[in-house]
Amino acid sequence: MPAFKKSLAILGLSAISMSCFAVSTQCTSKEFTLQLLGSGGPISDDMRASSGELIWWKGKPRVLIDAGGGTFLRFGQAGAHLEDVDFIGISHFHTDHSADLPAILKNSVFFSQEKDIDIAGPNGSDDFPSLTQFMHRMFAPGTGAFSYLAGMFDGSDGVNIKVHLTNVDYHLTTPTQVFDKDGLKVSAIGIPHGNVPNLAYRVDTADGSIVISADQNGSNPAFINFAKGADILLLPAAITEDADAVSKFLHGTPSAMAKLAKASAPKMVVLNHFMGKSLVEKDQTLAIFKQYYNGPVYAGRDLSCFPVVAPTQGE
């Protein structure tokens, strides 16, 4: 059996179902909607892009959180344009959350006019760069891997964006506001992903709140207040309940994530970052969530859309 068809068979998919999956790429509602660009992890044979999320507001993709491998393609399939993005948040500098950021930012050379974009990410550690270090290693004049795009730091040399960088102290137990413009507010807080500097993001508007958690093991109680009462809470589903100790140091089990959902009481939970065994055992993960959390729980897939539903009059 050819490798591609074998992979489909393992996932319980056919070529026909994959074709149908690829058709529906754009959200019906874009008033205030979470769209997953990538719902997988750092695995290349699961038919999923790595982590990345768009938040549409008032018809435009105003916020991008993470840009893992494959999200560059999904960004275009979603109908998004970088000219409309005001804020980019990077949770951490694993490749499955940041590898496609240079490719996405390259779109700026095709803009008709200059655009300012705010970008936030964690400060650094001995093993990982800060956001500023990452950006300069990618784009610094003369020394960056993609130094031909160095104009993004000041909007020069045909690169029609000007980036404004914010390093967030991931050790803080209180949120850091990283963006506030035209009624759109974004805050960030550190979440535990082993020893990796890592952030969660909360997007607040008059139409509701969306909280994006990247990989985390669930051991930081400050995250509960950070996510409290969100309309949508995105949580990772990277491992299964019987994962080994090293995996649990980096990632939370389904029950650990479900307990976060119960404590923070969002109106809806969306699961992403499925990997290997957790993808195969997706139904078991959903069943565990329902033991702890009474609201709706959805297993995300690439390009799936989750609108914040406005309450009906009188609610």
C-alpha positions in Angstrom: 0.0 0.0 0.0 1.4 3.4 -0.9 2.7 5.4 2.1 0.1 8.2 1.7 -2.9 5.8 1.5 -1.4 3.8 4.4 -1.3 7.0 6.5 -4.9 7.7 5.6 -6.0 4.2 6.6 -4.3 4.5 10.0 -6.3 7.7 10.6 -9.5 6.1 9.5 -9.7 8.4 6.4 -10.2 7.9 2.7 -9.0 9.9 -0.2 -12.6 11.0 -0.6 -12.9 12.2 2.9 -9.7 14.1 2.7 -11.0 15.8 -0.5 -14.1 16.9 1.3 -12.1 18.1 4.2 -10.0 20.4 2.0 -13.1 22.1 0.5 -14.4 23.9 3.6 -11.6 26.4 4.5 -13.2 29.7 5.3 -15.4 30.7 8.2 -19.0 31.4 7.6 -19.0 33.9 10.5 -16.1 36.3 10.9 -17.6 38.7 13.5 -15.7 37.2 16.4 -14.4 33.8 15.5 -11.6 31.4 16.4 -10.2 29.6 13.4 -7.6 26.9 13.8 -4.9 27.0 11.2 -3.1 24.0 12.5 -4.4 21.4 15.0 -1.4 19.1 15.1 2.0 19.0 16.6 5.6 18.4 15.4 4.6 15.2 13.5 4.6 15.2 9.7 2.4 12.2 8.9 -0.9 13.1 10.7 -2.3 15.3 7.8 -2.4 18.3 10.1 -0.4 21.6 10.3 1.3 22.5 13.5 -0.2 25.0 15.9 -1.6 28.3 14.8 -4.8 30.2 15.4 -6.5 33.1 13.8 -9.0 35.3 15.6 -11.4 37.1 13.2 -13.1 40.2 14.4 -15.5 42.5 12.4 -14.7 40.5 9.3 -10.9 40.6 9.4 -8.2 38.3 10.8 -7.0 40.8 13.4 -5.0 38.4 15.6 -2.6 35.5 14.8 -1.4 33.3 17.6 1.5 31.0 16.8 2.8 30.0 13.4 4.0 26.4 13.4 4.9 24.4 10.3 2.1 24.4 7.7 0.3 27.5 9.0 1.6 29.6 6.1 -0.4 27.4 3.7 -3.4 27.3 6.0 -3.3 31.1 6.5 -3.9 31.5 2.7 -6.5 28.8 2.6 -8.4 30.6 5.4 -8.7 33.7 3.1 -6.6 35.8 5.5 -4.3 38.6 4.5 -1.5 39.9 6.6 -2.5 43.5 5.8 -5.4 42.9 8.2 -3.5 41.4 11.1 -2.7 43.9 13.9 -1.2 41.5 16.4 0.9 38.3 16.4 1.5 36.4 19.6 4.1 33.6 19.7 3.6 31.2 22.7 7.1 29.7 22.6 10.0 28.9 20.3 9.4 25.2 19.5 9.3 24.8 15.7 5.7 23.6 15.8 4.7 27.0 17.1 7.1 29.4 15.3 8.7 27.9 12.2 6.4 29.6 9.6 6.6 33.1 11.1 9.3 34.2 8.6 7.2 32.9 5.7 4.1 34.7 6.9 5.9 38.0 7.5 7.4 37.8 4.0 4.0 38.6 2.6 4.7 42.2 3.6 6.8 42.9 0.5 3.6 42.6 -1.5 1.7 45.3 0.5 0.7 48.4 -1.3 1.4 50.6 1.8 3.2 50.2 5.1 1.6 48.4 8.0 2.5 48.3 11.7 2.2 45.0 13.4 2.7 44.3 17.1 4.4 41.0 17.9 4.8 39.5 21.4 6.5 36.5 22.8 8.3 35.3 25.9 11.5 36.5 27.2 14.4 34.1 27.0 16.2 31.4 29.1 19.5 29.6 28.8 18.1 27.3 26.2 15.6 29.5 24.3 15.8 33.0 22.8 13.5 35.9 23.7 11.2 37.2 21.0 13.6 40.0 20.3 16.5 37.6 20.0 14.5 35.2 17.8 13.5 38.1 15.4 17.1 39.4 15.2 18.5 35.9 14.5 16.0 35.6 11.7 16.1 39.1 10.2 18.9 41.3 11.6 20.9 43.2 8.9 23.9 41.2 7.7 23.7 38.5 10.3 20.1 37.3 10.2 19.1 34.1 8.4 16.7 36.2 6.3 18.6 39.5 6.5 17.1 40.5 3.2 13.9 41.2 5.1 15.7 43.4 7.8 13.6 46.4 6.7 10.7 45.1 8.8 12.4 46.6 11.9 12.0 50.2 10.5 9.6 49.8 7.5 12.4 50.3 5.0 13.9 48.6 1.9 10.6 47.5 0.3 9.5 45.5 3.4 6.1 47.2 4.0 5.7 46.3 7.6 7.2 47.8 10.7 7.2 45.4 13.6 6.9 46.4 17.3 8.3 43.7 19.6 7.3 43.0 23.2 9.2 40.4 25.4 6.8 39.1 28.1 8.2 37.9 31.4 6.7 34.4 31.6 7.5 34.2 35.3 4.9 36.8 36.3 1.8 35.5 38.0 -0.3 38.4 36.7 -1.2 39.1 33.0 0.8 41.5 30.9 -1.2 43.6 28.4 0.5 43.3 25.0 -2.0 45.0 22.7 -4.8 47.5 23.0 -6.3 49.2 20.0 -9.8 50.1 18.7 -11.5 47.9 21.3 -9.3 44.9 20.8 -7.2 44.0 23.8 -4.7 41.1 24.1 -3.0 40.0 27.3 -0.5 37.2 28.0 0.6 35.1 31.0 3.3 32.4 31.5 2.2 28.8 31.4 4.3 25.7 32.3 5.7 23.7 29.4 8.5 21.9 31.1 11.4 24.3 31.2 10.4 26.2 28.1 9.5 29.9 28.2 5.9 29.8 27.2 2.8 32.0 27.1 -1.0 31.8 26.9 -3.0 34.7 25.3 -6.4 36.2 26.0 -8.2 38.3 23.4 -11.0 40.6 24.8 -13.5 42.6 22.8 -16.9 44.0 23.4 -18.2 40.8 21.7 -16.5 38.4 24.1 -13.3 36.7 25.1 -11.1 34.0 23.5 -8.2 32.3 25.5 -5.5 30.4 23.6 -3.4 28.0 25.7 -0.4 26.5 24.0 1.3 23.4 25.4 1.1 23.3 29.1 1.1 20.8 31.9 -1.6 22.5 33.9 0.3 23.2 37.1 0.0 27.0 37.2 -3.1 28.1 39.2 -2.8 31.6 37.8 -3.9 30.4 34.5 -7.4 29.6 35.9 -8.1 33.3 36.7 -6.5 34.3 33.4 -9.0 32.1 31.5 -12.0 32.6 33.8 -15.3 33.0 32.1 -13.9 33.1 28.5 -16.4 32.5 25.7 -13.9 30.0 24.1 -11.0 28.3 25.8 -8.5 26.5 23.5 -6.6 23.8 25.3 -4.0 21.3 24.0 -4.6 17.6 23.7 -1.1 16.4 23.0 -0.9 13.3 25.3 -3.1 10.6 26.6 -3.9 9.8 30.2 -1.3 7.0 30.4 1.6 9.1 29.1 5.1 8.7 30.5 6.6 11.1 33.1 8.7 13.1 30.6 5.6 13.8 28.5 3.6 14.8 31.6 6.4 17.3 32.5 5.8 19.0 29.2 2.1 18.4 28.6 -1.1 18.1 30.6 -3.1 14.9 30.5 -6.7 15.1 29.4 -7.9 15.0 33.0 -5.4 17.8 33.9 -6.7 20.0 31.1 -10.3 19.1 31.9 -9.8 20.3 35.5 -8.5 23.6 34.2 -11.7 23.9 32.1 -13.9 23.1 35.1 -12.1 25.7 37.3 -12.1 28.5 34.7 -15.7 27.8 33.5 -15.5 28.9 29.8 -18.6 28.7 27.7 -16.9 26.4 25.3 -13.7 24.3 25.1 -11.9 23.6 21.8 -9.1 21.0 21.8 -6.1 21.1 19.5 -2.4 20.1 19.2 -3.3 16.4 18.8 -0.3 14.2 18.4 0.1 10.5 17.5 -1.6 8.5 20.2 -3.8 11.4 21.4 -5.2 11.7 17.8 -6.0 8.0 17.7 -7.6 8.2 21.2 -9.4 11.4 20.6 -12.8 10.0 21.7 -11.3 8.9 25.0 -10.0 12.4 25.6 -13.4 13.9 24.9 -15.0 11.4 27.3 -12.6 12.3 30.1 -13.3 16.0 29.6 -17.0 15.4 30.0 -16.4 13.8 33.4 -15.1 17.2 34.7 -16.5 19.9 32.4 -20.2 20.3 31.7 -20.0 22.7 28.7 -19.5 21.8 25.1 -16.1 20.3 24.0 -15.0 20.2 20.4 -12.0 18.4 18.9 -10.5 20.9 16.5 -9.1 20.2 13.0 -7.2 22.4 10.6 -9.3 25.4 9.4 -12.2 24.6 11.7 -14.1 27.7 12.9 -15.7 28.4 16.3 -17.7 31.7 16.5 -18.4 33.4 19.7 -22.2 33.4 19.8 -23.8 36.6 21.1 -26.4 36.0 23.8 -30.0 36.4 22.8 -31.9 39.4 24.1 -32.8 39.0 27.8 -29.9 36.6 28.6 
